Amino acid sequence: MKTLLKNFNKATYFKALGLELLFLLIFFLISKFFISKIYSLIVIIQSMQQNIGQFENFDIDSAELSEILEFREIVSQVSSSLNQLILTLIIFAVLIYLTYTIIKSAQWNIIQNNKLTNFKKYFLKFSMLSIFLHVILAVLIFNILKYSRTFLISYIFEGNFTYAPFVRLIIIGLILIFVFYLFFILYIKINKLSLSQSFKEAFKFKKFHLFFIFILISIMSALIVRYGLILSSSVISISIQGILVAFLITWYKIFLNNQLEA
């Protein structure tokens, strides 16, 4: 217990916790708005595709003018909706990136210095790292959604527990946790080192037991969310879940920093 609380600064903790909660709140609001918008656009595109299906044997040479105009109108609507969908996804990604980079860079800087120190220089290095992180996350999340869909369809509608996608989901989940762990280390190292030196230090994997502690924290966070949603999916319940997860993640970040700087 003494090791877990070594060099633990309460003031720093609550500053970092406040920023963690702020990020979760903004992330939730942005995600709720854009996911709703994306879903509505997908529904529109699917309905338009069904209308296009009516023109499967459409022959423009023998078609009447009204049919040609109707077909062009449907194609135009599908194209417009696809453009809106792409633009919405881009705006969503940019807003999440900016929110993450601004708030998290301030949080990590405070965790390491108890206040914002040389923040402009730190922010530039943090933002460059975050680009790599978000690209990796996009690939991993895409694969998680793909294998989750395969597994859930088979399990819910067919009653079959398919091991192949389930095992892939476990592996991707561990990779996801490891990626966050690696970037946590990088966010600590760039406070005093250059980007190249930070990568060299991070890949030395000193005190690798800290990764297993992070796995434990991640499992605890997942259980809080899972059983919290089973009990209630109300705004109050989701808020409590977010606070509990923020408590755990913030504690781990400070603990990791203290261990690596010891």
C-alpha positions as CSV (number, residue, x, y, z in Angstrom):
1,M,0.0,0.0,0.0
2,K,2.9,2.4,0.8
3,T,4.3,1.7,-2.7
4,L,1.0,2.4,-4.3
5,L,0.6,5.8,-2.5
6,K,4.3,6.8,-2.7
7,N,4.8,10.5,-3.7
8,F,1.0,10.8,-4.1
9,N,0.0,14.4,-4.2
10,K,-3.7,15.0,-3.5
11,A,-3.8,18.4,-5.1
12,T,-2.3,17.0,-8.3
13,Y,-4.7,14.1,-8.2
14,F,-7.8,16.2,-8.0
15,K,-6.6,18.6,-10.8
16,A,-5.9,15.6,-13.0
17,L,-9.2,14.0,-12.0
18,G,-11.1,17.2,-12.9
19,L,-9.6,17.2,-16.4
20,E,-10.3,13.4,-16.8
21,L,-14.0,14.1,-15.9
22,L,-14.1,17.1,-18.3
23,F,-12.8,15.0,-21.1
24,L,-15.3,12.2,-20.5
25,L,-18.2,14.8,-20.4
26,I,-17.2,16.4,-23.6
27,F,-16.4,13.1,-25.3
28,F,-19.9,11.8,-24.3
29,L,-21.7,14.9,-25.6
30,I,-19.8,14.9,-28.9
31,S,-20.2,11.2,-29.4
32,K,-23.9,11.2,-28.6
33,F,-24.6,14.0,-31.1
34,F,-22.4,12.7,-33.9
35,I,-23.3,9.0,-33.5
36,S,-27.0,9.9,-33.7
37,K,-26.3,12.0,-36.9
38,I,-24.2,9.2,-38.4
39,Y,-26.9,6.6,-37.7
40,S,-29.6,8.7,-39.3
41,L,-27.5,9.2,-42.4
42,I,-26.8,5.5,-42.7
43,V,-30.6,4.8,-42.4
44,I,-31.2,7.3,-45.2
45,I,-28.5,5.7,-47.4
46,Q,-29.9,2.2,-46.8
47,S,-33.5,3.3,-47.7
48,M,-32.1,5.0,-50.9
49,Q,-30.3,1.8,-51.8
50,Q,-33.6,-0.1,-51.6
51,N,-35.1,2.4,-54.0
52,I,-32.2,2.0,-56.4
53,G,-32.8,-1.8,-56.2
54,Q,-36.1,-1.1,-58.0
55,F,-34.1,0.0,-61.0
56,E,-32.1,-3.3,-61.2
57,N,-33.1,-3.9,-64.8
58,F,-33.2,-0.3,-65.7
59,D,-32.3,0.5,-69.3
60,I,-31.7,4.1,-69.9
61,D,-32.1,3.8,-73.7
62,S,-35.7,2.4,-73.4
63,A,-36.7,4.2,-70.2
64,E,-39.2,7.0,-70.1
65,L,-38.1,10.5,-69.1
66,S,-39.9,10.4,-65.8
67,E,-38.1,7.1,-64.9
68,I,-34.7,8.6,-65.8
69,L,-35.4,11.7,-63.7
70,E,-36.5,9.6,-60.8
71,F,-33.4,7.4,-61.0
72,R,-31.1,10.4,-61.2
73,E,-32.8,12.0,-58.2
74,I,-32.3,8.9,-56.1
75,V,-28.6,8.6,-57.2
76,S,-28.2,12.3,-56.4
77,Q,-29.7,11.8,-52.9
78,V,-27.5,8.8,-52.2
79,S,-24.4,10.7,-53.3
80,S,-25.4,13.7,-51.2
81,S,-26.0,11.6,-48.1
82,L,-22.6,9.8,-48.6
83,N,-20.8,13.1,-48.8
84,Q,-22.6,14.2,-45.6
85,L,-21.6,11.0,-43.9
86,I,-18.0,11.3,-44.8
87,L,-17.9,15.0,-43.8
88,T,-19.6,14.1,-40.5
89,L,-17.1,11.4,-39.8
90,I,-14.2,13.7,-40.5
91,I,-15.6,16.5,-38.3
92,F,-16.3,13.9,-35.5
93,A,-12.7,12.6,-35.7
94,V,-11.2,16.1,-35.7
95,L,-13.2,17.2,-32.7
96,I,-12.3,14.1,-30.7
97,Y,-8.7,14.5,-31.6
98,L,-8.7,18.2,-30.5
99,T,-10.6,17.5,-27.3
100,Y,-8.2,14.6,-26.4
101,T,-5.0,16.5,-27.3
102,I,-5.9,19.7,-25.5
103,I,-7.3,18.2,-22.3
104,K,-5.0,15.2,-22.0
105,S,-1.8,17.2,-22.7
106,A,-2.8,19.6,-19.8
107,Q,-3.5,16.6,-17.6
108,W,-0.3,14.8,-18.2
109,N,1.7,18.0,-17.8
110,I,0.1,18.7,-14.5
111,I,0.6,15.0,-13.3
112,Q,4.4,15.4,-14.0
113,N,4.9,18.9,-12.7
114,N,2.0,19.7,-10.3
115,K,1.2,22.6,-12.6
116,L,1.4,23.6,-16.3
117,T,5.2,23.9,-17.1
118,N,6.6,24.7,-20.6
119,F,3.1,23.7,-21.8
120,K,3.5,25.0,-25.4
121,K,6.6,22.8,-26.0
122,Y,5.0,19.8,-24.3
123,F,1.7,20.3,-26.2
124,L,3.5,20.2,-29.6
125,K,5.1,16.9,-28.9
126,F,1.9,15.5,-27.3
127,S,-0.2,16.5,-30.4
128,M,2.3,14.7,-32.7
129,L,2.1,11.6,-30.7
130,S,-1.7,11.8,-30.5
131,I,-1.9,11.7,-34.3
132,F,-0.2,8.3,-34.3
133,L,-2.4,7.1,-31.4
134,H,-5.6,8.0,-33.1
135,V,-4.6,6.3,-36.4
136,I,-3.8,3.1,-34.5
137,L,-7.0,3.4,-32.5
138,A,-9.0,3.8,-35.7
139,V,-7.6,0.6,-37.1
140,L,-8.1,-1.3,-33.9
141,I,-11.7,0.0,-33.3
142,F,-12.6,-0.9,-36.9
143,N,-11.5,-4.5,-36.3
144,I,-13.2,-4.7,-32.9
145,L,-16.5,-3.6,-34.6
146,K,-16.0,-6.1,-37.4
147,Y,-15.4,-9.1,-35.1
148,S,-18.0,-8.0,-32.6
149,R,-20.6,-8.0,-35.3
150,T,-19.6,-11.5,-36.5
151,F,-19.6,-12.9,-32.9
152,L,-22.8,-11.2,-31.7
153,I,-24.8,-12.2,-34.8
154,S,-23.8,-15.8,-34.4
155,Y,-24.3,-15.8,-30.7
156,I,-27.6,-13.9,-30.4
157,F,-29.4,-15.1,-33.5
158,E,-28.0,-18.6,-34.0
159,G,-27.1,-19.5,-30.4
160,N,-23.5,-20.4,-31.5
161,F,-20.5,-19.3,-29.5
162,T,-18.0,-18.8,-32.2
163,Y,-14.5,-19.0,-30.8
164,A,-12.5,-17.5,-33.7
165,P,-13.9,-14.0,-33.6
166,F,-14.1,-14.1,-29.8
167,V,-10.4,-15.0,-29.5
168,R,-9.6,-12.2,-32.0
169,L,-11.5,-9.7,-29.9
170,I,-9.5,-10.7,-26.8
171,I,-6.2,-10.3,-28.7
172,I,-7.2,-7.0,-30.2
173,G,-8.4,-5.9,-26.7
174,L,-5.0,-6.7,-25.2
175,I,-3.3,-4.9,-28.1
176,L,-5.5,-1.9,-27.4
177,I,-4.6,-1.9,-23.7
178,F,-0.9,-2.2,-24.6
179,V,-1.1,0.7,-27.1
180,F,-2.5,3.0,-24.4
181,Y,0.1,1.8,-21.9
182,L,2.9,2.5,-24.4
183,F,1.5,6.0,-25.1
184,F,1.1,6.7,-21.4
185,I,4.9,6.0,-21.1
186,L,5.6,8.2,-24.1
187,Y,3.5,11.1,-22.6
188,I,5.7,10.9,-19.5
189,K,9.0,10.6,-21.3
190,I,8.4,13.6,-23.7
191,N,8.2,15.9,-20.6
192,K,12.0,15.8,-20.4
193,L,13.2,14.0,-23.6
194,S,12.8,14.5,-27.4
195,L,10.4,12.4,-29.3
196,S,13.1,10.0,-30.6
197,Q,14.6,9.6,-27.2
198,S,11.2,9.0,-25.7
199,F,10.5,6.2,-28.1
200,K,13.8,4.6,-27.3
201,E,13.1,4.8,-23.6
202,A,9.5,3.5,-23.9
203,F,10.5,0.4,-25.9
204,K,13.0,-0.6,-23.3
205,F,10.0,-1.8,-21.3
206,K,11.5,-1.2,-17.8
207,K,9.2,-2.2,-14.9
208,F,6.9,-4.2,-17.3
209,H,4.8,-5.3,-14.3
210,L,3.2,-1.9,-14.6
211,F,1.5,-3.1,-17.8
212,F,-0.2,-6.0,-15.9
213,I,-1.5,-3.5,-13.3
214,F,-2.9,-1.5,-16.2
215,I,-4.6,-4.6,-17.5
216,L,-6.2,-5.1,-14.1
217,I,-7.4,-1.4,-14.0
218,S,-8.8,-1.9,-17.6
219,I,-10.7,-5.0,-16.5
220,M,-12.1,-3.3,-13.4
221,S,-13.2,-0.3,-15.5
222,A,-14.9,-2.6,-18.1
223,L,-16.7,-4.5,-15.2
224,I,-17.9,-1.2,-13.7
225,V,-19.4,-0.1,-17.1
226,R,-20.8,-3.6,-17.9
227,Y,-22.6,-4.2,-14.6
228,G,-23.5,-0.5,-14.2
229,L,-25.4,-0.6,-17.5
230,I,-27.1,-3.8,-16.5
231,L,-28.3,-2.1,-13.3
232,S,-29.4,1.1,-15.0
233,S,-28.7,3.0,-18.3
234,S,-29.9,6.3,-16.9
235,V,-27.9,9.5,-17.1
236,I,-27.2,9.3,-13.4
237,S,-25.9,5.7,-13.7
238,I,-23.7,6.5,-16.6
239,S,-22.3,9.6,-14.7
240,I,-21.5,7.4,-11.7
241,Q,-19.8,4.9,-13.9
242,G,-17.7,7.6,-15.6
243,I,-16.6,9.1,-12.2
244,L,-15.5,5.6,-10.9
245,V,-13.6,4.9,-14.1
246,A,-12.0,8.4,-14.0
247,F,-10.9,7.7,-10.4
248,L,-9.2,4.5,-11.4
249,I,-7.5,5.8,-14.6
250,T,-6.3,9.0,-13.0
251,W,-4.8,7.1,-10.0
252,Y,-3.0,4.8,-12.5
253,K,-1.6,7.7,-14.5
254,I,-0.1,9.3,-11.4
255,F,1.1,5.9,-10.1
256,L,2.7,5.1,-13.4
257,N,4.4,8.5,-13.5
258,N,5.8,8.1,-10.0
259,Q,7.1,4.6,-10.7
260,L,8.8,5.6,-13.9
261,E,10.3,8.7,-12.4
262,A,11.5,7.0,-9.2
